[in-house]
Amino acid sequence: MSAETPVCELLERQDADYCGWLWVAPPRDAWLEAGERSLLSADQGILAAWRLRGRAAYSPFEGGIPAPPGAVLFWPKSHALGEWWLLWLCAHLPPGTPLQLVGENQGGIKRVLKALAALGLGCRKVDSARRCGLYATRLDRVGIDPDDAWTTFEAESIRLVSHPGVFGHGKLDDGTRLLLETLPAFLPATQHDVLDVGCGDGILAAWLARHGARVTAVDVGHFAVEATRRTLAANDLEGEVLASDVYTALGERRFDAIVSNPPFHQERAIDYGPAGRLILEAPDHLHPGGQLILVANAFLPYPDLLERAFGAFEVLADDRRFRVYRAVKG
């Protein structure tokens, strides 16, 4: 089976067979899943795919990760998140463990040279092709706690806990702000069981819980799940928070309302898949009379999806950049 993504094509041409190595934060690529390697990822969708094939797959928020003979870190577009992964690997894998770092030039892989130097780790270039680079080093203890990457800020009188890689890291997104301004008039107190899809740093979940809702919050990203849990705890609020690829972890559960600021990017590429599932499968997770309320960039093609799923919808707010949509299950 051949590699499907540029970074994996670069790895595929190396002499090393990477047997037993740990792939860290990789993209979806069947070539990666085919070999005798294990996975470390904070993406529930990728973790589930590996586990479905019987492959060893771990989250950084779980314990019990066995020491591998080596690891490959797939450098993310967020430099701060890449630095966090470096710190996590230095803190949790044995000193001297070989580490390779691979990524696209456009994604900032060349910046790993400065990141490694700042940590006192040596580095050598291994290869480059397909507009990607591959670098090598060895892990060591660096005396920096990766947990220091968690930060707090305040928005809408809510203390939010955030982390690099979480949507809207360190600030309140303008679309979410518009949604919060709109919700009070259209989310009656009688609709108690509310689902927040794509919970991010937990701003919607915390706002809903503060206004009396029984909240369930889901996100495909484990950083977001952990951020939302920390946000709820920081505000003495309760809610259930689950790692879930849209509705996957919810089974046949139904809610009075679903609220969301759904993502439409996967790294640098536009991806309507999760938002499409959010809208098209929403009626299956709503009680009769239940409603879906979501905010989205005005240019996104969600009206067609809402028509298909619900037959009708309305625009509750439109500031030319963002629109808040509402659809009700008959």
LINNOR-V417540 format. One record per residue. N is the residue number from 1. RES is the residue in one small letter. SS is DSSP state (alpha for helix, beta for strand, coil for the rest). OMEGA is omega in whole degrees, 0 to 359 (* if undefined). NEAR is the number of other ideal C-beta (glycine too) atoms within 8 Angstrom. Layout:
BEGIN
{{N RES SS OMEGA NEAR} {N RES SS OMEGA NEAR}}
END
This chain:
BEGIN
{{1 m coil 183 4} {2 s coil 178 6} {3 a coil 185 9} {4 e coil 183 7} {5 t coil 183 8} {6 p alpha 181 9} {7 v alpha 179 14} {8 c alpha 175 14} {9 e alpha 176 13} {10 l alpha 178 16} {11 l alpha 183 12} {12 e alpha 183 9} {13 r coil 179 7} {14 q coil 178 10} {15 d coil 181 2} {16 a coil 178 4} {17 d coil 177 4} {18 y coil 182 11} {19 c coil 179 8} {20 g coil 182 9} {21 w coil 181 12} {22 l beta 173 13} {23 w beta 185 13} {24 v beta 178 12} {25 a coil 182 10} {26 p coil 171 14} {27 p coil 171 9} {28 r coil 178 7} {29 d coil 184 11} {30 a alpha 179 8} {31 w alpha 179 12} {32 l alpha 186 11} {33 e alpha 186 10} {34 a alpha 186 6} {35 g coil 179 9} {36 e coil 178 4} {37 r coil 178 12} {38 s beta 188 13} {39 l beta 168 15} {40 l beta 185 13} {41 s coil 173 14} {42 a coil 180 10} {43 d beta 185 10} {44 q alpha 179 14} {45 g alpha 179 9} {46 i alpha 177 13} {47 l alpha 182 13} {48 a alpha 180 10} {49 a alpha 178 10} {50 w alpha 182 13} {51 r alpha 177 9} {52 l alpha 178 6} {53 r coil 179 7} {54 g coil 181 4} {55 r coil 177 10} {56 a coil 183 6} {57 a beta 186 11} {58 y beta 172 12} {59 s coil 177 10} {60 p coil 179 8} {61 f coil 175 7} {62 e coil 177 7} {63 g coil 172 3} {64 g coil 178 5} {65 i coil 181 9} {66 p coil 180 5} {67 a coil 180 6} {68 p coil 174 11} {69 p coil 179 7} {70 g beta 181 12} {71 a beta 174 16} {72 v beta 178 15} {73 l beta 177 14} {74 f beta 189 12} {75 w coil 182 11} {76 p coil 180 12} {77 k coil 176 6} {78 s coil 181 8} {79 h alpha 179 8} {80 a alpha 177 10} {81 l alpha 176 10} {82 g alpha 177 15} {83 e alpha 178 11} {84 w alpha 179 13} {85 w alpha 177 12} {86 l alpha 180 12} {87 l alpha 180 14} {88 w alpha 181 10} {89 l alpha 178 14} {90 c alpha 183 14} {91 a alpha 190 9} {92 h alpha 178 6} {93 l coil 184 10} {94 p coil 174 6} {95 p coil 181 7} {96 g coil 179 7} {97 t coil 177 14} {98 p beta 177 11} {99 l beta 170 13} {100 q beta 179 13} {101 l beta 184 14} {102 v beta 179 15} {103 g beta 179 14} {104 e beta 177 9} {105 n alpha 180 9} {106 q alpha 180 6} {107 g alpha 174 11} {108 g coil 183 10} {109 i alpha 182 14} {110 k alpha 179 7} {111 r alpha 180 9} {112 v alpha 179 13} {113 l alpha 179 9} {114 k alpha 180 7} {115 a alpha 179 12} {116 l alpha 179 14} {117 a alpha 180 9} {118 a alpha 179 6} {119 l coil 180 11} {120 g coil 181 6} {121 l coil 177 12} {122 g coil 182 6} {123 c coil 172 11} {124 r beta 177 7} {125 k beta 182 9} {126 v beta 186 8} {127 d beta 172 9} {128 s beta 178 7} {129 a beta 177 7} {130 r coil 182 7} {131 r coil 178 6} {132 c beta 177 15} {133 g beta 179 12} {134 l beta 183 14} {135 y beta 183 15} {136 a beta 176 11} {137 t beta 172 13} {138 r beta 183 10} {139 l coil 175 14} {140 d coil 175 9} {141 r coil 184 6} {142 v coil 174 10} {143 g coil 177 3} {144 i coil 182 8} {145 d coil 179 6} {146 p alpha 179 9} {147 d alpha 179 5} {148 d alpha 180 6} {149 a alpha 177 11} {150 w coil 180 10} {151 t beta 177 8} {152 t beta 173 9} {153 f beta 184 9} {154 e beta 176 7} {155 a beta 180 8} {156 e coil 180 8} {157 s coil 178 3} {158 i beta 176 12} {159 r beta 184 9} {160 l beta 177 16} {161 v beta 187 13} {162 s beta 184 13} {163 h coil 174 13} {164 p coil 182 11} {165 g coil 177 12} {166 v coil 182 13} {167 f coil 179 10} {168 g coil 186 12} {169 h coil 173 11} {170 g coil 179 6} {171 k coil 177 7} {172 l coil 179 10} {173 d coil 182 9} {174 d alpha 177 8} {175 g alpha 177 12} {176 t alpha 178 13} {177 r alpha 179 10} {178 l alpha 178 13} {179 l alpha 180 15} {180 l alpha 177 11} {181 e alpha 185 7} {182 t alpha 188 13} {183 l alpha 187 11} {184 p alpha 183 6} {185 a alpha 187 6} {186 f alpha 179 10} {187 l coil 185 13} {188 p coil 182 5} {189 a coil 180 6} {190 t coil 179 5} {191 q coil 191 12} {192 h coil 184 9} {193 d beta 187 11} {194 v beta 179 16} {195 l beta 175 14} {196 d beta 182 14} {197 v beta 184 13} {198 g coil 194 15} {199 c coil 177 15} {200 g coil 181 14} {201 d coil 174 15} {202 g coil 183 17} {203 i alpha 180 16} {204 l alpha 180 16} {205 a alpha 180 16} {206 a alpha 179 15} {207 w alpha 180 12} {208 l alpha 179 14} {209 a alpha 179 14} {210 r alpha 180 9} {211 h coil 169 9} {212 g coil 181 6} {213 a coil 167 11} {214 r beta 193 7} {215 v beta 164 13} {216 t beta 181 15} {217 a beta 180 16} {218 v beta 174 18} {219 d beta 178 14} {220 v coil 182 13} {221 g beta 180 11} {222 h alpha 175 12} {223 f alpha 179 11} {224 a alpha 178 15} {225 v alpha 180 16} {226 e alpha 178 10} {227 a alpha 180 17} {228 t alpha 177 17} {229 r alpha 180 10} {230 r alpha 178 11} {231 t alpha 179 17} {232 l alpha 180 15} {233 a alpha 182 8} {234 a alpha 181 10} {235 n coil 180 11} {236 d coil 180 4} {237 l coil 181 9} {238 e coil 177 5} {239 g coil 177 14} {240 e beta 182 6} {241 v beta 185 13} {242 l beta 169 10} {243 a beta 186 10} {244 s coil 173 12} {245 d coil 188 9} {246 v coil 187 11} {247 y coil 191 12} {248 t alpha 185 8} {249 a alpha 188 10} {250 l alpha 181 12} {251 g coil 181 4} {252 e coil 181 5} {253 r coil 180 7} {254 r coil 187 9} {255 f beta 175 13} {256 d beta 180 11} {257 a beta 172 14} {258 i beta 177 16} {259 v beta 183 15} {260 s beta 161 13} {261 n coil 192 13} {262 p coil 178 11} {263 p coil 174 9} {264 f coil 175 11} {265 h beta 169 8} {266 q beta 193 5} {267 e coil 183 8} {268 r coil 184 6} {269 a beta 174 6} {270 i beta 183 5} {271 d coil 180 9} {272 y coil 186 9} {273 g alpha 181 6} {274 p alpha 179 14} {275 a alpha 177 14} {276 g alpha 177 9} {277 r alpha 178 10} {278 l alpha 184 16} {279 i alpha 187 14} {280 l alpha 181 9} {281 e coil 182 11} {282 a alpha 180 14} {283 p alpha 179 8} {284 d alpha 183 8} {285 h alpha 176 12} {286 l beta 169 15} {287 h beta 173 8} {288 p beta 184 6} {289 g beta 178 6} {290 g beta 187 14} {291 q beta 171 14} {292 l beta 176 18} {293 i beta 181 16} {294 l beta 176 15} {295 v beta 182 13} {296 a beta 172 14} {297 n beta 187 9} {298 a coil 184 9} {299 f coil 185 3} {300 l coil 188 9} {301 p coil 183 6} {302 y alpha 179 11} {303 p alpha 179 8} {304 d alpha 179 7} {305 l alpha 179 12} {306 l alpha 177 13} {307 e alpha 181 10} {308 r alpha 186 7} {309 a alpha 189 12} {310 f alpha 183 14} {311 g coil 180 5} {312 a coil 177 6} {313 f coil 175 10} {314 e beta 176 7} {315 v beta 182 9} {316 l beta 181 10} {317 a beta 180 10} {318 d beta 178 8} {319 d coil 180 6} {320 r coil 174 4} {321 r coil 184 7} {322 f beta 174 13} {323 r beta 173 10} {324 v beta 181 14} {325 y beta 176 16} {326 r beta 175 12} {327 a beta 185 14} {328 v beta 178 9} {329 k coil 182 13} {330 g coil * 5}}
END
